[in-house]
Amino acid sequence: MKNWIPDLKARTSPYYLAIADALEEAVHAGVFQTGDRLPSQRILADFLGLHVNTINRAMRESARRGLTRGHTRLGTMIEAGCPDREPGLRNSNA
């Protein structure tokens, strides 16, 4: 598991989008490889001082972008075939 905690200080979007954007940037920068496990949602919430529902929403957004997939008893992992697109670009159909 990677000890990844996003820096949200300079971000102006809602926290859940800021977290998803930071994760997407980290994936594209090579911080994560396919199959890497993220810290638990509770750990991220505690470190960021946010409610776990905000982290859950960020993980759902990351999954919608094709970046992550949740696995029962294993947690959230970086998904194979991460999209080849510029970080921060979101599908307007959501």
N, CA, C and O atoms as a GROMACS GRO file, in nm:
protein
  376
    1MET      N    1   0.085  -0.117   0.000
    1MET     CA    2   0.000   0.000   0.000
    1MET      C    3   0.090   0.124   0.000
    1MET      O    4   0.187   0.132   0.075
    2LYS      N    5   0.055   0.219  -0.084
    2LYS     CA    6   0.127   0.346  -0.091
    2LYS      C    7   0.078   0.437   0.020
    2LYS      O    8  -0.042   0.443   0.047
    3ASN      N    9   0.169   0.508   0.083
    3ASN     CA   10   0.132   0.607   0.184
    3ASN      C   11   0.108   0.740   0.115
    3ASN      O   12   0.187   0.834   0.130
    4TRP      N   13   0.000   0.747   0.040
    4TRP     CA   14  -0.032   0.865  -0.041
    4TRP      C   15  -0.136   0.949   0.030
    4TRP      O   16  -0.245   0.902   0.060
    5ILE      N   17  -0.101   1.074   0.058
    5ILE     CA   18  -0.195   1.170   0.113
    5ILE      C   19  -0.188   1.293   0.023
    5ILE      O   20  -0.084   1.358   0.016
    6PRO      N   21  -0.298   1.326  -0.046
    6PRO     CA   22  -0.293   1.440  -0.139
    6PRO      C   23  -0.282   1.573  -0.066
    6PRO      O   24  -0.333   1.590   0.044
    7ASP      N   25  -0.215   1.667  -0.129
    7ASP     CA   26  -0.206   1.804  -0.078
    7ASP      C   27  -0.318   1.884  -0.144
    7ASP      O   28  -0.317   1.906  -0.265
    8LEU      N   29  -0.414   1.926  -0.064
    8LEU     CA   30  -0.532   1.994  -0.117
    8LEU      C   31  -0.528   2.144  -0.098
    8LEU      O   32  -0.624   2.213  -0.135
    9LYS      N   33  -0.421   2.198  -0.041
    9LYS     CA   34  -0.415   2.340  -0.005
    9LYS      C   35  -0.438   2.434  -0.123
    9LYS      O   36  -0.511   2.533  -0.109
   10ALA      N   37  -0.379   2.408  -0.236
   10ALA     CA   38  -0.386   2.499  -0.349
   10ALA      C   39  -0.507   2.473  -0.440
   10ALA      O   40  -0.524   2.542  -0.540
   11ARG      N   41  -0.587   2.376  -0.406
   11ARG     CA   42  -0.699   2.339  -0.493
   11ARG      C   43  -0.825   2.415  -0.452
   11ARG      O   44  -0.853   2.435  -0.334
   12THR      N   45  -0.901   2.456  -0.553
   12THR     CA   46  -1.022   2.535  -0.527
   12THR      C   47  -1.151   2.459  -0.550
   12THR      O   48  -1.259   2.506  -0.514
   13SER      N   49  -1.143   2.343  -0.610
   13SER     CA   50  -1.264   2.265  -0.638
   13SER      C   51  -1.312   2.197  -0.509
   13SER      O   52  -1.237   2.192  -0.411
   14PRO      N   53  -1.435   2.145  -0.509
   14PRO     CA   54  -1.482   2.072  -0.390
   14PRO      C   55  -1.383   1.961  -0.355
   14PRO      O   56  -1.316   1.906  -0.442
   15TYR      N   57  -1.375   1.929  -0.225
   15TYR     CA   58  -1.276   1.832  -0.179
   15TYR      C   59  -1.280   1.700  -0.254
   15TYR      O   60  -1.175   1.647  -0.290
   16TYR      N   61  -1.399   1.647  -0.280
   16TYR     CA   62  -1.405   1.517  -0.347
   16TYR      C   63  -1.344   1.523  -0.486
   16TYR      O   64  -1.278   1.429  -0.529
   17LEU      N   65  -1.366   1.634  -0.557
   17LEU     CA   66  -1.305   1.649  -0.690
   17LEU      C   67  -1.156   1.676  -0.679
   17LEU      O   68  -1.077   1.628  -0.761
   18ALA      N   69  -1.116   1.753  -0.579
   18ALA     CA   70  -0.974   1.782  -0.559
   18ALA      C   71  -0.896   1.654  -0.532
   18ALA      O   72  -0.785   1.636  -0.582
   19ILE      N   73  -0.954   1.565  -0.452
   19ILE     CA   74  -0.889   1.436  -0.423
   19ILE      C   75  -0.881   1.351  -0.549
   19ILE      O   76  -0.776   1.293  -0.578
   20ALA      N   77  -0.990   1.344  -0.624
   20ALA     CA   78  -0.990   1.266  -0.748
   20ALA      C   79  -0.890   1.324  -0.848
   20ALA      O   80  -0.818   1.249  -0.916
   21ASP      N   81  -0.884   1.457  -0.857
   21ASP     CA   82  -0.787   1.521  -0.947
   21ASP      C   83  -0.644   1.490  -0.904
   21ASP      O   84  -0.559   1.459  -0.988
   22ALA      N   85  -0.617   1.499  -0.774
   22ALA     CA   86  -0.482   1.470  -0.723
   22ALA      C   87  -0.444   1.325  -0.750
   22ALA      O   88  -0.329   1.296  -0.786
   23LEU      N   89  -0.538   1.235  -0.734
   23LEU     CA   90  -0.512   1.094  -0.762
   23LEU      C   91  -0.484   1.073  -0.911
   23LEU      O   92  -0.392   1.000  -0.948
   24GLU      N   93  -0.563   1.137  -0.995
   24GLU     CA   94  -0.542   1.125  -1.139
   24GLU      C   95  -0.404   1.178  -1.179
   24GLU      O   96  -0.334   1.118  -1.260
   25GLU      N   97  -0.366   1.291  -1.121
   25GLU     CA   98  -0.234   1.347  -1.150
   25GLU      C   99  -0.123   1.253  -1.103
   25GLU      O  100  -0.023   1.236  -1.172
   26ALA      N  101  -0.142   1.192  -0.986
   26ALA     CA  102  -0.042   1.098  -0.933
   26ALA      C  103  -0.029   0.975  -1.024
   26ALA      O  104   0.081   0.926  -1.046
   27VAL      N  105  -0.141   0.927  -1.074
   27VAL     CA  106  -0.138   0.811  -1.165
   27VAL      C  107  -0.061   0.847  -1.292
   27VAL      O  108   0.025   0.771  -1.337
   28HIS      N  109  -0.094   0.962  -1.350
   28HIS     CA  110  -0.028   1.003  -1.474
   28HIS      C  111   0.120   1.037  -1.453
   28HIS      O  112   0.199   1.028  -1.547
   29ALA      N  113   0.158   1.075  -1.332
   29ALA     CA  114   0.297   1.107  -1.301
   29ALA      C  115   0.379   0.982  -1.267
   29ALA      O  116   0.500   0.990  -1.248
   30GLY      N  117   0.312   0.867  -1.261
   30GLY     CA  118   0.382   0.742  -1.233
   30GLY      C  119   0.401   0.712  -1.085
   30GLY      O  120   0.476   0.622  -1.049
   31VAL      N  121   0.333   0.787  -0.999
   31VAL     CA  122   0.341   0.761  -0.855
   31VAL      C  123   0.280   0.624  -0.824
   31VAL      O  124   0.326   0.554  -0.734
   32PHE      N  125   0.178   0.588  -0.899
   32PHE     CA  126   0.109   0.461  -0.881
   32PHE      C  127   0.123   0.374  -1.004
   32PHE      O  128   0.133   0.424  -1.116
   33GLN      N  129   0.124   0.246  -0.981
   33GLN     CA  130   0.121   0.147  -1.088
   33GLN      C  131  -0.008   0.068  -1.075
   33GLN      O  132  -0.070   0.065  -0.968
   34THR      N  133  -0.049   0.004  -1.181
   34THR     CA  134  -0.168  -0.080  -1.178
   34THR      C  135  -0.155  -0.182  -1.066
   34THR      O  136  -0.054  -0.250  -1.053
   35GLY      N  137  -0.260  -0.191  -0.985
   35GLY     CA  138  -0.263  -0.287  -0.876
   35GLY      C  139  -0.218  -0.231  -0.742
   35GLY      O  140  -0.235  -0.296  -0.639
   36ASP      N  141  -0.160  -0.111  -0.741
   36ASP     CA  142  -0.121  -0.049  -0.614
   36ASP      C  143  -0.246  -0.023  -0.531
   36ASP      O  144  -0.351   0.016  -0.583
   37ARG      N  145  -0.234  -0.046  -0.401
   37ARG     CA  146  -0.346  -0.026  -0.310
   37ARG      C  147  -0.335   0.112  -0.245
   37ARG      O  148  -0.227   0.154  -0.203
   38LEU      N  149  -0.448   0.180  -0.237
   38LEU     CA  150  -0.453   0.310  -0.172
   38LEU      C  151  -0.476   0.294  -0.022
   38LEU      O  152  -0.524   0.189   0.022
   39PRO      N  153  -0.442   0.397   0.056
   39PRO     CA  154  -0.476   0.392   0.198
   39PRO      C  155  -0.629   0.379   0.212
   39PRO      O  156  -0.704   0.415   0.122
   40SER      N  157  -0.672   0.327   0.326
   40SER     CA  158  -0.816   0.311   0.347
   40SER      C  159  -0.884   0.448   0.349
   40SER      O  160  -0.820   0.550   0.374
   41GLN      N  161  -1.012   0.448   0.321
   41GLN     CA  162  -1.087   0.572   0.322
   41GLN      C  163  -1.085   0.636   0.460
   41GLN      O  164  -1.080   0.758   0.471
   42ARG      N  165  -1.089   0.556   0.564
   42ARG     CA  166  -1.084   0.608   0.701
   42ARG      C  167  -0.951   0.676   0.728
   42ARG      O  168  -0.947   0.783   0.789
   43ILE      N  169  -0.842   0.616   0.684
   43ILE     CA  170  -0.709   0.676   0.703
   43ILE      C  171  -0.699   0.808   0.628
   43ILE      O  172  -0.652   0.908   0.683
   44LEU      N  173  -0.743   0.810   0.502
   44LEU     CA  174  -0.741   0.935   0.425
   44LEU      C  175  -0.825   1.042   0.493
   44LEU      O  176  -0.782   1.157   0.505
   45ALA      N  177  -0.944   1.005   0.539
   45ALA     CA  178  -1.033   1.100   0.606
   45ALA      C  179  -0.966   1.158   0.730
   45ALA      O  180  -0.970   1.279   0.753
   46ASP      N  181  -0.905   1.072   0.810
   46ASP     CA  182  -0.838   1.117   0.933
   46ASP      C  183  -0.722   1.212   0.902
   46ASP      O  184  -0.710   1.317   0.965
   47PHE      N  185  -0.636   1.176   0.807
   47PHE     CA  186  -0.521   1.259   0.774
   47PHE      C  187  -0.560   1.392   0.712
   47PHE      O  188  -0.495   1.494   0.737
   48LEU      N  189  -0.667   1.392   0.632
   48LEU     CA  190  -0.710   1.515   0.566
   48LEU      C  191  -0.807   1.597   0.650
   48LEU      O  192  -0.837   1.711   0.616
   49GLY      N  193  -0.855   1.539   0.759
   49GLY     CA  194  -0.951   1.610   0.843
   49GLY      C  195  -1.088   1.625   0.777
   49GLY      O  196  -1.158   1.724   0.799
   50LEU      N  197  -1.124   1.527   0.696
   50LEU     CA  198  -1.251   1.530   0.624
   50LEU      C  199  -1.339   1.414   0.669
   50LEU      O  200  -1.291   1.320   0.732
   51HIS      N  201  -1.466   1.423   0.638
   51HIS     CA  202  -1.559   1.315   0.670
   51HIS      C  203  -1.535   1.199   0.572
   51HIS      O  204  -1.503   1.222   0.455
   52VAL      N  205  -1.551   1.079   0.619
   52VAL     CA  206  -1.528   0.960   0.535
   52VAL      C  207  -1.622   0.959   0.414
   52VAL      O  208  -1.587   0.902   0.311
   53ASN      N  209  -1.739   1.021   0.425
   53ASN     CA  210  -1.830   1.028   0.309
   53ASN      C  211  -1.768   1.110   0.195
   53ASN      O  212  -1.793   1.081   0.078
   54THR      N  213  -1.690   1.212   0.229
   54THR     CA  214  -1.622   1.291   0.126
   54THR      C  215  -1.519   1.206   0.054
   54THR      O  216  -1.507   1.212  -0.068
   55ILE      N  217  -1.445   1.127   0.130
   55ILE     CA  218  -1.345   1.037   0.070
   55ILE      C  219  -1.413   0.932  -0.016
   55ILE      O  220  -1.366   0.898  -0.125
   56ASN      N  221  -1.526   0.879   0.034
   56ASN     CA  222  -1.602   0.780  -0.043
   56ASN      C  223  -1.647   0.839  -0.176
   56ASN      O  224  -1.640   0.773  -0.279
   57ARG      N  225  -1.694   0.962  -0.173
   57ARG     CA  226  -1.738   1.028  -0.296
   57ARG      C  227  -1.619   1.048  -0.392
   57ARG      O  228  -1.633   1.032  -0.513
   58ALA      N  229  -1.503   1.082  -0.337
   58ALA     CA  230  -1.383   1.098  -0.420
   58ALA      C  231  -1.344   0.965  -0.484
   58ALA      O  232  -1.303   0.963  -0.600
   59MET      N  233  -1.356   0.856  -0.410
   59MET     CA  234  -1.321   0.725  -0.465
   59MET      C  235  -1.422   0.682  -0.572
   59MET      O  236  -1.385   0.619  -0.671
   60ARG      N  237  -1.548   0.716  -0.552
   60ARG     CA  238  -1.648   0.687  -0.657
   60ARG      C  239  -1.617   0.766  -0.783
   60ARG      O  240  -1.629   0.714  -0.894
   61GLU      N  241  -1.577   0.893  -0.767
   61GLU     CA  242  -1.539   0.975  -0.882
   61GLU      C  243  -1.415   0.917  -0.951
   61GLU      O  244  -1.408   0.914  -1.074
   62SER      N  245  -1.319   0.872  -0.873
   62SER     CA  246  -1.198   0.811  -0.930
   62SER      C  247  -1.231   0.684  -1.006
   62SER      O  248  -1.173   0.657  -1.112
   63ALA      N  249  -1.324   0.605  -0.953
   63ALA     CA  250  -1.367   0.483  -1.022
   63ALA      C  251  -1.440   0.518  -1.151
   63ALA      O  252  -1.423   0.452  -1.254
   64ARG      N  253  -1.523   0.622  -1.146
   64ARG     CA  254  -1.595   0.666  -1.266
   64ARG      C  255  -1.497   0.707  -1.376
   64ARG      O  256  -1.524   0.686  -1.494
   65ARG      N  257  -1.386   0.766  -1.336
   65ARG     CA  258  -1.282   0.807  -1.432
   65ARG      C  259  -1.198   0.690  -1.480
   65ARG      O  260  -1.115   0.706  -1.569
   66GLY      N  261  -1.218   0.573  -1.422
   66GLY     CA  262  -1.142   0.455  -1.463
   66GLY      C  263  -1.007   0.444  -1.396
   66GLY      O  264  -0.921   0.369  -1.442
   67LEU      N  265  -0.987   0.518  -1.288
   67LEU     CA  266  -0.857   0.518  -1.220
   67LEU      C  267  -0.846   0.410  -1.114
   67LEU      O  268  -0.739   0.353  -1.094
   68THR      N  269  -0.956   0.381  -1.045
   68THR     CA  270  -0.953   0.288  -0.932
   68THR      C  271  -1.068   0.189  -0.941
   68THR      O  272  -1.163   0.205  -1.017
   69ARG      N  273  -1.055   0.086  -0.859
   69ARG     CA  274  -1.163  -0.010  -0.842
   69ARG      C  275  -1.157  -0.059  -0.698
   69ARG      O  276  -1.050  -0.092  -0.648
   70GLY      N  277  -1.272  -0.063  -0.633
   70GLY     CA  278  -1.280  -0.114  -0.497
   70GLY      C  279  -1.293  -0.265  -0.498
   70GLY      O  280  -1.366  -0.321  -0.580
   71HIS      N  281  -1.223  -0.329  -0.407
   71HIS     CA  282  -1.226  -0.474  -0.395
   71HIS      C  283  -1.261  -0.509  -0.251
   71HIS      O  284  -1.197  -0.460  -0.157
   72THR      N  285  -1.362  -0.592  -0.233
   72THR     CA  286  -1.403  -0.633  -0.100
   72THR      C  287  -1.285  -0.694  -0.026
   72THR      O  288  -1.215  -0.782  -0.078
   73ARG      N  289  -1.263  -0.648   0.095
   73ARG     CA  290  -1.157  -0.693   0.186
   73ARG      C  291  -1.016  -0.656   0.142
   73ARG      O  292  -0.921  -0.678   0.218
   74LEU      N  293  -0.999  -0.601   0.024
   74LEU     CA  294  -0.867  -0.561  -0.023
   74LEU      C  295  -0.852  -0.409  -0.027
   74LEU      O  296  -0.740  -0.358  -0.020
   75GLY      N  297  -0.962  -0.338  -0.038
   75GLY     CA  298  -0.958  -0.192  -0.045
   75GLY      C  299  -0.964  -0.142  -0.188
   75GLY      O  300  -1.006  -0.212  -0.280
   76THR      N  301  -0.922  -0.019  -0.204
   76THR     CA  302  -0.925   0.047  -0.334
   76THR      C  303  -0.788   0.034  -0.399
   76THR      O  304  -0.685   0.061  -0.338
   77MET      N  305  -0.791  -0.009  -0.525
   77MET     CA  306  -0.666  -0.031  -0.598
   77MET      C  307  -0.667   0.047  -0.730
   77MET      O  308  -0.773   0.076  -0.786
   78ILE      N  309  -0.548   0.079  -0.776
   78ILE     CA  310  -0.533   0.144  -0.906
   78ILE      C  311  -0.572   0.042  -1.012
   78ILE      O  312  -0.526  -0.072  -1.011
   79GLU      N  313  -0.657   0.086  -1.101
   79GLU     CA  314  -0.716  -0.002  -1.202
   79GLU      C  315  -0.623  -0.017  -1.322
   79GLU      O  316  -0.552   0.076  -1.360
   80ALA      N  317  -0.625  -0.134  -1.381
   80ALA     CA  318  -0.551  -0.158  -1.505
   80ALA      C  319  -0.610  -0.072  -1.616
   80ALA      O  320  -0.730  -0.043  -1.617
   81GLY      N  321  -0.526  -0.032  -1.707
   81GLY     CA  322  -0.575   0.045  -1.821
   81GLY      C  323  -0.621   0.184  -1.784
   81GLY      O  324  -0.724   0.230  -1.833
   82CYS      N  325  -0.546   0.253  -1.698
   82CYS     CA  326  -0.581   0.390  -1.664
   82CYS      C  327  -0.589   0.472  -1.792
   82CYS      O  328  -0.508   0.452  -1.883
   83PRO      N  329  -0.685   0.561  -1.801
   83PRO     CA  330  -0.706   0.635  -1.926
   83PRO      C  331  -0.586   0.720  -1.965
   83PRO      O  332  -0.522   0.782  -1.880
   84ASP      N  333  -0.558   0.724  -2.093
   84ASP     CA  334  -0.451   0.809  -2.144
   84ASP      C  335  -0.512   0.942  -2.185
   84ASP      O  336  -0.548   0.963  -2.301
   85ARG      N  337  -0.523   1.030  -2.088
   85ARG     CA  338  -0.576   1.162  -2.114
   85ARG      C  339  -0.515   1.258  -2.015
   85ARG      O  340  -0.450   1.217  -1.918
   86GLU      N  341  -0.536   1.385  -2.038
   86GLU     CA  342  -0.479   1.486  -1.951
   86GLU      C  343  -0.546   1.483  -1.814
   86GLU      O  344  -0.667   1.467  -1.807
   87PRO      N  345  -0.470   1.498  -1.707
   87PRO     CA  346  -0.529   1.502  -1.573
   87PRO      C  347  -0.630   1.614  -1.561
   87PRO      O  348  -0.613   1.721  -1.620
   88GLY      N  349  -0.736   1.589  -1.486
   88GLY     CA  350  -0.837   1.689  -1.460
   88GLY      C  351  -0.950   1.693  -1.561
   88GLY      O  352  -1.049   1.762  -1.538
   89LEU      N  353  -0.937   1.622  -1.671
   89LEU     CA  354  -1.044   1.620  -1.769
   89LEU      C  355  -1.150   1.521  -1.725
   89LEU      O  356  -1.120   1.404  -1.701
   90ARG      N  357  -1.272   1.568  -1.716
   90ARG     CA  358  -1.380   1.482  -1.670
   90ARG      C  359  -1.479   1.457  -1.782
   90ARG      O  360  -1.498   1.541  -1.870
   91ASN      N  361  -1.540   1.341  -1.777
   91ASN     CA  362  -1.643   1.305  -1.873
   91ASN      C  363  -1.766   1.389  -1.845
   91ASN      O  364  -1.817   1.386  -1.733
   92SER      N  365  -1.816   1.463  -1.942
   92SER     CA  366  -1.930   1.551  -1.921
   92SER      C  367  -2.062   1.476  -1.915
   92SER      O  368  -2.165   1.537  -1.890
   93ASN      N  369  -2.061   1.345  -1.938
   93ASN     CA  370  -2.184   1.266  -1.934
   93ASN      C  371  -2.221   1.222  -1.795
   93ASN      O  372  -2.325   1.158  -1.778
   94ALA      N  373  -2.142   1.252  -1.695
   94ALA     CA  374  -2.169   1.206  -1.559
   94ALA      C  375  -2.268   1.295  -1.488
   94ALA      O  376  -2.301   1.270  -1.372
   0.00000   0.00000   0.00000
